[in-house]
Amino acid sequence: MKWNLGTLCGLSLIFLAGCEATYSEPQSAQAKSNGSLEESIADKGCDASFQCKVIAVGERLTCGGPSRYLVYSSRNVNEEEVERAAKMVTLAEQSQNKDKIASEICEPVLPVQALCISSTCQSIVLK
């Protein structure tokens, strides 16, 4: 069987790509999942407003509901992965909230709407 140089190089690159190891400092589960969520939705580029989405993330201890709303572009991400990452952050916050005592003050977290403005998904606060 004949192999050309391009085929051998391509196969070796594919093989070696799986060998890379990385080390990162230990993080809490919430910080790790929150960081991966933020990184995955960092590219907010859009062509139209229908690509701009809002996802509720986290849990407020005192009055329930999400701790924040995040805007992302469906053009640049897998929406199922974003929802899964948001769920992980929410579960981590729920777990942390189990050991805390609710305060009497309920700080509002206003829902947002996402629009494509200047080719970037941006949040507009609803009042």
Contacts in CASP RR format, 6 or more apart in sequence:
PFRMAT RR
TARGET T0000
AUTHOR 0000-0000-0000
METHOD contacts of the structure
MODEL  1
MKWNLGTLCGLSLIFLAGCEATYSEPQSAQAKSNGSLEESIADKGCDASF
QCKVIAVGERLTCGGPSRYLVYSSRNVNEEEVERAAKMVTLAEQSQNKDK
IASEICEPVLPVQALCISSTCQSIVLK
28 92 0 8 1.000
29 88 0 8 1.000
29 92 0 8 1.000
30 89 0 8 1.000
30 92 0 8 1.000
30 93 0 8 1.000
30 96 0 8 1.000
33 85 0 8 1.000
33 88 0 8 1.000
33 89 0 8 1.000
33 92 0 8 1.000
34 89 0 8 1.000
34 92 0 8 1.000
36 85 0 8 1.000
37 57 0 8 1.000
37 70 0 8 1.000
37 82 0 8 1.000
37 85 0 8 1.000
37 86 0 8 1.000
37 88 0 8 1.000
37 89 0 8 1.000
38 70 0 8 1.000
40 72 0 8 1.000
40 77 0 8 1.000
40 81 0 8 1.000
40 82 0 8 1.000
40 85 0 8 1.000
41 70 0 8 1.000
41 71 0 8 1.000
41 72 0 8 1.000
41 73 0 8 1.000
41 77 0 8 1.000
41 82 0 8 1.000
43 73 0 8 1.000
43 76 0 8 1.000
43 77 0 8 1.000
44 52 0 8 1.000
44 71 0 8 1.000
44 72 0 8 1.000
44 73 0 8 1.000
44 76 0 8 1.000
44 120 0 8 1.000
44 121 0 8 1.000
44 122 0 8 1.000
45 51 0 8 1.000
45 73 0 8 1.000
45 75 0 8 1.000
45 76 0 8 1.000
45 116 0 8 1.000
45 119 0 8 1.000
45 120 0 8 1.000
45 121 0 8 1.000
46 52 0 8 1.000
46 73 0 8 1.000
46 75 0 8 1.000
46 116 0 8 1.000
46 119 0 8 1.000
46 120 0 8 1.000
46 121 0 8 1.000
47 75 0 8 1.000
47 116 0 8 1.000
47 119 0 8 1.000
48 116 0 8 1.000
49 114 0 8 1.000
49 115 0 8 1.000
49 116 0 8 1.000
51 73 0 8 1.000
51 74 0 8 1.000
51 75 0 8 1.000
51 116 0 8 1.000
51 121 0 8 1.000
52 71 0 8 1.000
52 72 0 8 1.000
52 73 0 8 1.000
52 74 0 8 1.000
52 114 0 8 1.000
52 115 0 8 1.000
52 116 0 8 1.000
52 121 0 8 1.000
52 122 0 8 1.000
53 71 0 8 1.000
53 72 0 8 1.000
53 73 0 8 1.000
53 74 0 8 1.000
53 79 0 8 1.000
53 82 0 8 1.000
53 114 0 8 1.000
53 121 0 8 1.000
54 69 0 8 1.000
54 70 0 8 1.000
54 71 0 8 1.000
54 111 0 8 1.000
54 112 0 8 1.000
54 113 0 8 1.000
54 114 0 8 1.000
54 123 0 8 1.000
55 69 0 8 1.000
55 70 0 8 1.000
55 72 0 8 1.000
55 82 0 8 1.000
55 83 0 8 1.000
55 86 0 8 1.000
56 65 0 8 1.000
56 66 0 8 1.000
56 68 0 8 1.000
56 69 0 8 1.000
56 86 0 8 1.000
57 66 0 8 1.000
57 67 0 8 1.000
57 68 0 8 1.000
57 69 0 8 1.000
57 70 0 8 1.000
57 86 0 8 1.000
57 89 0 8 1.000
57 90 0 8 1.000
58 65 0 8 1.000
58 66 0 8 1.000
58 67 0 8 1.000
58 68 0 8 1.000
58 86 0 8 1.000
58 89 0 8 1.000
58 90 0 8 1.000
58 93 0 8 1.000
58 94 0 8 1.000
59 65 0 8 1.000
59 66 0 8 1.000
59 67 0 8 1.000
59 90 0 8 1.000
59 93 0 8 1.000
59 94 0 8 1.000
59 97 0 8 1.000
60 66 0 8 1.000
60 67 0 8 1.000
60 106 0 8 1.000
60 107 0 8 1.000
60 109 0 8 1.000
61 97 0 8 1.000
61 100 0 8 1.000
61 102 0 8 1.000
61 103 0 8 1.000
62 102 0 8 1.000
62 103 0 8 1.000
62 104 0 8 1.000
62 105 0 8 1.000
62 106 0 8 1.000
62 107 0 8 1.000
63 106 0 8 1.000
65 109 0 8 1.000
66 90 0 8 1.000
66 109 0 8 1.000
67 93 0 8 1.000
67 109 0 8 1.000
68 109 0 8 1.000
69 109 0 8 1.000
69 111 0 8 1.000
69 112 0 8 1.000
69 123 0 8 1.000
70 86 0 8 1.000
71 112 0 8 1.000
71 114 0 8 1.000
71 121 0 8 1.000
71 122 0 8 1.000
71 123 0 8 1.000
72 82 0 8 1.000
72 114 0 8 1.000
72 121 0 8 1.000
73 121 0 8 1.000
110 125 0 8 1.000
110 126 0 8 1.000
110 127 0 8 1.000
111 126 0 8 1.000
112 123 0 8 1.000
112 124 0 8 1.000
112 125 0 8 1.000
112 126 0 8 1.000
113 123 0 8 1.000
113 124 0 8 1.000
113 126 0 8 1.000
114 121 0 8 1.000
114 122 0 8 1.000
114 123 0 8 1.000
114 124 0 8 1.000
115 121 0 8 1.000
115 122 0 8 1.000
115 124 0 8 1.000
116 122 0 8 1.000
END
